[in-house]
Amino acid sequence: MNQPADAIERDVMEYDVVTVGAGPAGLSFAIRLKQLNPEISVCVIEKSSTIGAHILSGAVIEPGPLDALLPGWRDNPPPVCVPATDDEFWLLTKDGGRKAPIVPPGMRNHGNFIVSLGAMCAWLAPQAEALGVEIYPGFAAAETLHAEDGTVLGVRIGDMGIAKDGSHKPGYTPGIDIRAKVTVLAEGARGHLTKRLVRRFNLDADSDPQAYSIGIKELWQLPAGRGTPGKIVHTLGWPADTSTYGGSFLYHLDNDQVAIGYVSGLDYQDPNYAPYEAFQQWKHHPMIRPLLDGGNILSAGARAIVTGGWQSLPKVEMPGALLIGDTAGLLNVPKIKGTHQAIRSGMLAAEHLVASALAPEGFDAKLRASDAVAELRKVRNIKPGFKKGLWFGLANGAWETVTGGHSPWTLKVNADWSSLDKLDEGRVKDHEQPKRDYVQRDLAPRDRLAGVYFAATEHDEDQPVHLHVHDTSICVTRCVEEYNNPCTRFCPAAVYEIVEDAQAEHGKRLQINAANCVHCKTCDIKDPYEIITWVTPEGGSGPNYQNL
């Protein structure tokens, strides 16, 4: 934003390019930029305390784009990198299930690799630095800088040392301004700067609203001999009902470790649905629990996943800036893969900027003409088809796969915040109630607070709350009556609570446990009144994921 005349004096750093986010898109972009033109100055800023600490993904990667970026990478692979071997696809009922005779084409992983995406980004970072890229972890971009005509001029790093009441604590340090000819947003799903820029420049004027899922993941150490390195299992069905998009992944790593997770589409309708509880119930299914019994959790976390696809792709260029990777919305939902798309888009952005003398104009057209978007167009109707139920979704997915996405129609994508049924509309009774058909569970973690412990999340308690609820009176009036406060269930970290308070106007109030936040952004996406805004806390705050 433009500085007022009486603004705090700030240090200024200047680069040709500043990249926001040290995920696979941002780092691949920086590497490719330096490969093509070592004279271009580029820095990457990252809000997490160390590179990879906020990165969470399944993750199985297609290696093609990484081969193109770093041809010799297989001689020095990331620390967690297991070749995929066997694929299985299971359909679960409450008490059993069966292995499907055919694995959907998008879930066939021969030639792919199971990785920890966080560890992979920590592995990419020094390779970028060796080319001259400057990387600054612990630097949280709080806002964008603009010229009088709106052109993006860079970013402002958030101030450090501000107390919860807004006063300056000892050691207060004003955030620096990083100015650049081009700003590249690689914030991942639901980037808070990207959200503002999309609105400011009306980047989504010609696209459907973006859509998301929440992925909740745990890394387990199994008893010796129980793992099958390279085995990949995906499941559909229980505990989600047939109107809720949900499924799991189970990836066997080396050393008897297994990465498990559950993905819930945030277009779910049942206001009582609890994504975290669905994941914990899935772990207790008779086809899953025997694998985990006797093991222990090493790390856990949650993250929004961008799932709108081709029809939700916003314009990815604006004066002075570009969008790449998940912040643009490039994940392939049927494959449950976005890393190869992130690398592709980062490389393409670098090639465009070098060829255009650092002019963002034309990148949107170049991306839309690329393999990355062609891949999205082929599968554009698969995820929206599940809005009509599991069985229609599976049949529609088969049709779209057989036809290569050549259907003459494109299904619409609606905003996730608008999908919840109200309690008085009569449809809620048709949804599965929170524990109506659930089994008793006793595998760790016992509750969401225990899960927060395994995310190792950390925030200075005396800093401004980074979750802005613009009208808390709605929470204890309309929301409790219309939706029974879904924020107390859709948040995987127990950030939101409705507590009794005799002194409050309505006898209760919203309590925000901001220190629990794992930065998944679900609240910013799913709140049915659109009154929650996630902004970045102090740099270095948040989860410290280990090999997620």
C-alpha positions in Angstrom: 0.0 0.0 0.0 1.2 3.6 -0.5 3.0 5.0 2.5 1.5 8.0 4.2 3.7 11.0 4.8 4.1 10.3 8.5 4.9 6.6 8.0 7.6 4.9 10.0 10.9 5.1 8.3 11.7 1.7 6.8 14.7 0.1 5.3 14.4 -0.7 1.6 15.9 -3.6 -0.3 15.7 -3.6 -4.1 15.8 -6.5 -6.5 14.8 -7.2 -10.0 12.3 -9.9 -8.8 10.9 -10.7 -5.3 9.2 -14.1 -4.9 6.7 -14.6 -2.0 6.8 -18.2 -0.8 9.5 -20.8 -0.8 7.4 -23.8 -1.9 8.1 -25.8 -5.0 6.7 -23.1 -7.3 8.7 -20.2 -5.8 12.0 -22.1 -5.6 11.6 -23.6 -9.1 10.9 -20.2 -10.5 14.0 -18.7 -8.8 16.3 -21.5 -9.9 15.1 -21.4 -13.5 15.4 -17.6 -13.6 19.0 -17.8 -12.5 19.8 -20.6 -14.8 18.6 -18.5 -17.7 20.1 -15.1 -16.6 22.5 -15.1 -13.7 22.5 -11.3 -13.8 18.9 -11.0 -12.7 18.7 -10.3 -8.9 16.0 -12.3 -7.2 15.1 -13.0 -3.6 12.6 -15.4 -2.1 10.9 -14.6 1.2 9.2 -17.2 3.3 7.0 -16.7 6.4 8.1 -20.0 8.1 11.0 -20.1 10.5 12.9 -22.5 8.2 12.4 -23.6 4.6 9.8 -26.4 4.5 8.4 -25.8 8.0 5.0 -24.8 6.6 4.9 -27.2 3.6 2.5 -30.1 3.8 1.4 -32.4 1.0 0.8 -36.0 0.4 3.0 -36.2 -1.6 3.6 -38.2 -4.8 5.3 -36.3 -7.5 5.6 -36.8 -11.2 9.3 -36.3 -11.9 9.1 -34.9 -15.5 9.2 -31.2 -14.6 11.9 -31.8 -12.0 13.9 -33.6 -14.6 13.7 -30.6 -16.8 14.6 -28.2 -14.0 17.5 -30.2 -12.5 18.5 -33.0 -14.9 20.9 -34.7 -12.4 18.6 -34.6 -9.4 18.3 -38.4 -9.2 22.0 -38.6 -8.4 21.4 -36.5 -5.3 17.7 -36.9 -4.5 15.8 -35.3 -1.6 16.2 -37.0 1.8 12.7 -38.6 1.6 12.3 -40.0 -1.9 10.8 -43.5 -2.4 10.0 -44.8 -5.9 6.4 -45.8 -6.2 5.8 -49.5 -6.6 2.2 -50.8 -6.0 -1.0 -48.8 -6.4 -4.3 -49.8 -4.7 -7.7 -48.1 -4.7 -10.2 -49.1 -1.9 -13.9 -48.5 -1.5 -14.8 -48.5 2.2 -18.0 -49.2 4.1 -18.3 -48.7 7.8 -17.3 -52.3 8.6 -15.3 -53.4 5.6 -14.6 -52.6 2.0 -12.9 -54.0 -1.0 -10.0 -53.3 -3.3 -11.2 -52.0 -6.7 -10.2 -54.2 -9.6 -9.1 -51.2 -11.5 -7.0 -48.2 -10.3 -8.2 -44.9 -11.9 -5.7 -43.7 -14.4 -4.9 -40.6 -12.5 -3.9 -42.7 -9.5 -1.5 -44.9 -11.3 2.0 -43.9 -10.1 4.5 -46.1 -11.9 7.5 -43.9 -12.4 6.5 -41.4 -9.7 8.1 -40.8 -6.3 6.8 -40.5 -2.8 8.4 -37.5 -1.1 8.2 -35.2 1.9 7.4 -32.0 0.1 8.8 -30.0 3.1 12.0 -31.9 2.9 12.1 -31.5 -0.8 11.8 -27.7 -0.5 14.6 -27.7 2.1 16.6 -29.6 -0.5 15.8 -27.2 -3.3 16.7 -24.1 -1.3 20.5 -24.5 -1.2 20.5 -25.3 -4.9 18.8 -22.0 -5.5 21.3 -20.2 -3.2 24.2 -21.8 -5.1 22.9 -20.0 -8.2 22.8 -16.6 -6.4 19.2 -16.6 -5.2 18.8 -14.8 -1.8 16.4 -16.7 0.5 15.0 -15.2 3.7 13.0 -17.5 6.0 11.1 -15.8 8.8 10.2 -12.9 6.5 6.4 -12.7 6.4 5.0 -10.5 3.6 2.2 -8.5 5.3 1.1 -6.3 2.3 1.9 -5.4 -1.2 3.4 -2.0 -2.3 1.8 -0.1 -5.1 2.5 2.8 -7.4 -0.2 5.6 -7.8 -1.6 3.7 -10.8 -1.9 0.5 -8.8 1.2 -1.3 -10.3 2.7 -3.7 -7.8 6.1 -2.5 -6.7 7.0 -5.2 -4.2 6.0 -6.2 -0.7 6.3 -4.9 2.9 7.5 -7.4 5.5 5.4 -7.4 8.7 6.6 -5.5 11.7 8.2 -7.5 14.5 7.6 -6.8 18.2 4.0 -5.5 18.3 2.0 -6.4 21.3 -1.5 -7.7 21.2 -2.8 -4.2 22.2 -0.9 -2.6 19.3 1.9 -1.1 21.4 5.5 -1.6 20.5 7.4 -4.1 22.7 11.1 -3.8 23.5 13.0 -4.8 20.4 10.3 -3.6 18.0 11.6 -3.7 14.5 9.6 -2.2 11.6 9.3 -4.4 8.6 11.4 -3.6 5.6 10.1 -2.8 2.1 11.3 -5.1 -0.6 10.9 -3.3 -3.9 11.2 -5.1 -7.3 10.4 -4.7 -10.9 8.3 -7.9 -10.7 6.6 -9.6 -7.7 5.9 -13.3 -8.1 3.2 -14.7 -5.8 3.9 -18.3 -4.9 2.0 -18.4 -1.5 0.3 -21.7 -2.0 -3.5 -22.3 -1.6 -5.4 -19.2 -0.5 -2.5 -16.9 -0.2 -3.5 -13.8 1.8 -1.8 -11.3 -0.5 -3.1 -13.1 -3.6 -6.7 -12.9 -2.2 -6.4 -9.1 -2.0 -4.8 -8.8 -5.4 -7.4 -10.9 -7.0 -10.1 -8.5 -5.7 -8.1 -5.4 -6.4 -7.4 -6.3 -10.1 -10.6 -8.3 -10.6 -8.6 -11.2 -11.7 -11.5 -13.7 -11.3 -13.9 -11.7 -13.4 -13.9 -14.4 -16.2 -13.6 -17.5 -14.0 -15.7 -19.5 -11.5 -15.0 -19.0 -7.8 -11.9 -20.9 -6.5 -12.7 -24.1 -4.6 -10.7 -25.9 -1.9 -10.4 -29.1 0.1 -8.7 -29.5 3.5 -6.0 -32.1 3.7 -5.1 -33.4 7.2 -1.9 -35.5 7.4 0.1 -37.6 9.9 3.5 -39.2 9.6 3.7 -42.5 11.6 6.5 -44.8 12.6 5.3 -48.4 12.3 6.6 -51.4 14.2 9.6 -53.0 12.5 8.8 -54.9 9.3 5.3 -53.6 8.8 6.0 -51.1 6.1 6.1 -51.8 2.3 8.2 -49.1 0.8 6.6 -47.5 -2.3 3.1 -48.9 -1.7 0.4 -46.4 -2.4 -3.2 -46.7 -1.3 -6.2 -44.3 -1.9 -9.6 -44.8 -0.5 -13.1 -43.5 -1.1 -16.3 -44.0 1.0 -16.6 -44.2 4.8 -16.6 -42.2 6.9 -17.9 -39.6 4.4 -21.5 -40.0 3.3 -22.3 -40.2 -0.3 -23.0 -36.5 -0.7 -19.6 -35.4 0.8 -16.4 -35.4 -1.2 -13.8 -37.2 0.9 -11.0 -39.7 0.5 -7.7 -40.8 1.9 -4.1 -41.5 1.0 -1.7 -43.9 2.5 1.9 -43.8 1.3 4.6 -46.2 2.5 8.0 -44.7 3.0 11.4 -46.3 3.9 12.3 -47.3 7.5 8.8 -48.5 8.3 7.3 -45.0 8.1 3.9 -44.3 6.5 2.3 -41.0 5.5 -1.4 -41.0 5.9 -4.0 -38.3 5.3 -7.6 -37.5 4.7 -9.0 -34.9 2.2 -12.4 -33.4 2.6 -13.9 -31.1 0.0 -14.8 -27.8 1.5 -17.9 -27.7 -0.6 -19.5 -30.1 1.9 -23.1 -29.3 2.9 -23.6 -30.8 6.3 -22.9 -28.0 8.9 -22.1 -30.7 11.5 -19.4 -32.3 9.4 -16.0 -32.3 11.1 -13.0 -33.0 8.7 -10.6 -33.7 11.5 -13.0 -36.3 13.1 -13.6 -37.9 9.7 -9.8 -38.5 9.4 -9.5 -40.0 12.9 -12.5 -42.2 12.2 -10.9 -43.4 9.0 -7.8 -44.4 10.9 -9.9 -46.8 13.0 -11.5 -48.6 10.0 -10.8 -52.4 10.1 -8.7 -52.1 6.9 -6.6 -49.3 8.2 -6.2 -49.7 12.0 -4.1 -53.0 11.9 -1.4 -51.1 10.0 -1.2 -48.4 12.7 -1.6 -50.4 15.9 1.6 -50.3 17.9 3.0 -47.4 16.0 3.4 -43.7 16.9 2.9 -40.3 15.3 6.0 -38.4 14.4 4.4 -35.3 12.9 1.0 -34.0 12.0 -0.7 -31.0 10.3 -3.3 -29.6 7.9 -3.4 -27.5 4.8 -6.0 -26.2 2.3 -5.7 -27.7 -1.1 -6.8 -25.7 -4.2 -9.3 -27.8 -6.2 -11.3 -25.4 -8.5 -9.3 -26.5 -11.5 -9.5 -25.1 -15.1 -12.8 -23.2 -14.7 -11.6 -21.5 -11.5 -8.2 -20.4 -12.9 -8.0 -16.6 -12.4 -6.0 -14.3 -14.6 -2.5 -14.9 -13.5 -0.9 -11.5 -14.4 -1.4 -8.0 -13.3 0.7 -4.8 -13.5 4.0 -5.7 -11.8 3.1 -9.2 -10.6 2.4 -12.8 -11.5 0.7 -15.8 -9.8 2.2 -19.3 -10.0 1.7 -22.7 -8.5 -1.2 -23.4 -6.1 -1.7 -19.7 -5.5 -2.9 -19.7 -9.2 -4.9 -22.9 -8.7 -3.0 -25.5 -10.8 -3.5 -28.7 -8.7 -4.8 -31.7 -10.7 -7.6 -33.0 -8.4 -8.1 -36.5 -9.9 -4.4 -37.1 -9.6 -4.2 -35.4 -6.2 -1.0 -33.8 -7.4 0.1 -30.3 -7.7 3.9 -30.3 -7.3 4.7 -31.0 -11.0 2.3 -28.3 -11.9 3.9 -25.9 -9.5 7.4 -26.6 -10.9 6.0 -26.3 -14.5 4.4 -22.9 -13.8 7.5 -21.6 -12.0 9.7 -22.5 -14.9 7.3 -21.1 -17.4 7.1 -17.8 -15.5 10.9 -17.5 -15.4 11.2 -18.2 -19.1 8.6 -15.6 -19.8 10.2 -12.9 -17.7 13.6 -13.5 -19.2 12.2 -13.4 -22.8 10.1 -10.3 -22.0 12.7 -8.2 -20.2 10.8 -8.6 -16.9 7.4 -7.7 -18.3 4.5 -9.7 -16.7 2.2 -8.9 -19.7 1.6 -12.0 -21.8 2.2 -14.6 -19.1 -1.5 -15.4 -18.6 -1.8 -16.3 -22.3 1.4 -18.3 -22.2 0.3 -20.3 -19.1 -3.1 -21.0 -20.7 -1.4 -22.3 -23.8 0.9 -24.6 -21.7 0.8 -28.3 -20.9 -0.1 -27.3 -17.3 -3.4 -25.8 -18.2 -4.1 -28.4 -20.9 -3.8 -31.0 -18.2 -6.4 -29.2 -16.1 -8.8 -28.8 -18.9 -9.0 -32.6 -19.5 -10.1 -33.2 -15.9 -12.2 -30.0 -15.4 -15.5 -31.9 -14.9 -14.4 -34.6 -12.6 -14.4 -32.9 -9.2 -17.6 -30.9 -9.8 -19.3 -34.1 -10.8 -19.1 -35.2 -7.2 -21.5 -32.4 -6.2 -24.3 -34.8 -7.4 -23.1 -37.6 -5.1 -20.4 -40.3 -4.9 -21.8 -42.7 -7.4 -22.6 -40.0 -10.0 -19.2 -38.6 -9.4 -17.5 -41.9 -10.1 -19.5 -42.6 -13.2 -18.9 -39.0 -14.5 -15.2 -39.4 -13.7 -15.0 -42.6 -15.8 -16.8 -40.8 -18.7 -14.5 -37.8 -18.5 -11.4 -40.1 -18.4 -12.5 -42.2 -21.4 -13.3 -39.2 -23.5 -10.2 -37.3 -22.5 -12.2 -34.4 -21.2 -13.8 -33.7 -24.6 -17.3 -33.3 -23.2 -19.0 -30.4 -24.8 -19.9 -28.9 -21.4 -18.1 -27.5 -18.5 -19.6 -28.0 -15.0 -19.8 -25.0 -12.8 -17.8 -24.5 -9.6 -19.4 -22.6 -6.7 -17.8 -20.9 -3.7 -17.2 -23.2 -0.8 -18.6 -20.7 1.8 -22.0 -20.9 0.1 -22.5 -24.6 0.3 -23.7 -25.3 3.9 -27.3 -26.2 4.6 -29.0 -24.3 7.3 -30.2 -26.2 10.3 -33.8 -25.2 9.7 -33.9 -26.1 6.0 -34.9 -29.8 6.6 -31.9 -31.3 4.7 -29.6 -31.5 7.7 -31.4 -34.5 9.0 -30.4 -36.3 5.9 -26.7 -35.8 6.6 -24.7 -38.1 8.8 -24.6 -36.7 12.3 -21.2 -36.1 14.0 -21.1 -39.5 15.9 -24.2 -41.3 14.7 -22.4 -43.9 12.8 -18.8 -43.6 14.1 -16.7 -46.1 15.9 -15.0 -45.7 19.2 -11.5 -44.4 18.6 -8.4 -44.6 20.7 -5.4 -44.2 18.4 -3.4 -41.1 19.0 -4.0 -38.2 18.9 -7.0 -38.2 21.2 -8.1 -34.7 20.2 -7.3 -31.7 18.1 -5.0 -30.1 20.8 -2.9 -33.2 20.8 -2.7 -32.9 17.0 -1.5 -29.3 17.4 1.3 -30.6 19.6 2.5 -32.9 16.8 2.4 -29.9 14.4 4.9 -28.1 16.8 3.1 -24.8 16.0 4.3 -21.8 17.9 3.1 -18.2 18.1 4.1 -15.4 20.5 1.0 -15.1 22.6 1.5 -11.3 22.9 1.1 -10.4 19.3 -2.0 -9.1 17.4 -4.5 -11.9 16.6 -4.0 -12.8 13.0 -7.5 -14.2 12.5 -9.8 -11.2 12.0 -13.5 -11.8 12.6 -15.2 -8.7 11.4 -18.4 -9.0 13.3 -18.3 -11.4 16.3 -21.9 -10.7 17.2 -22.9 -12.9 14.3 -21.1 -15.9 15.9 -23.4 -15.9 19.0 -26.6 -15.0 17.2 -27.2 -15.9 13.6 -24.4 -18.5 13.2 -25.4 -20.5 16.3 -29.0 -20.6 15.1 -28.4 -21.1 11.4 -25.3 -23.4 11.3 -24.5 -24.3 15.0 -21.1 -22.6 14.7 -19.3 -24.7 12.1 -16.0 -23.0 12.8 -15.7 -25.0 16.0 -15.7 -28.1 13.8 -14.0 -27.2 10.4 -10.9 -25.9 12.1 -8.5 -28.8 12.6 -6.6 -27.0 15.4 -9.4 -26.0 17.8 -8.8 -22.3 17.2 -12.4 -21.3 17.5 -14.5 -21.9 20.6 -17.9 -20.5 21.8 -17.6 -20.1 25.5 -20.1 -19.1 28.2 -19.6 -15.6 29.5 -22.1 -14.1 31.8 -20.8 -10.6 31.1 -21.1 -10.9 27.3 -24.2 -9.4 25.6 -25.7 -12.8 24.6 -24.2 -14.8 27.5 -21.5 -16.3 25.4 -18.7 -15.1 23.1 -16.3 -16.3 20.5 -12.8 -17.2 21.8 -10.0 -17.3 19.3 -7.1 -19.5 20.3 -4.8 -18.0 17.7 -1.7 -19.7 19.1 -3.1 -23.0 17.9 -3.3 -22.0 14.3 -1.5 -24.2 11.7 -2.1 -21.8 8.9 -4.4 -24.1 6.9 -6.7 -21.1 5.9 -9.8 -23.3 6.2 -11.6 -20.7 8.3 -11.0 -18.0 5.6 -12.5 -20.3 3.0 -15.4 -22.1 4.7 -17.0 -19.5 7.0 -20.6 -19.1 5.7 -20.7 -15.4 6.3 -17.3 -14.5 4.8 -16.3 -12.6 7.9 -13.1 -14.4 8.8 -9.9 -13.1 7.3 -6.6 -14.8 7.8 -3.6 -12.5 7.8 0.0 -13.4 8.4 1.3 -13.4 12.0 4.9 -12.4 12.8 7.5 -14.0 10.6 8.7 -17.4 11.9 5.4 -18.1 13.6 3.2 -21.2 12.9 3.8 -24.9 12.5 7.2 -26.5 12.3 6.4 -29.6 10.2 8.9 -32.4 10.1 9.0 -34.4 6.9 5.3 -33.6 5.9 
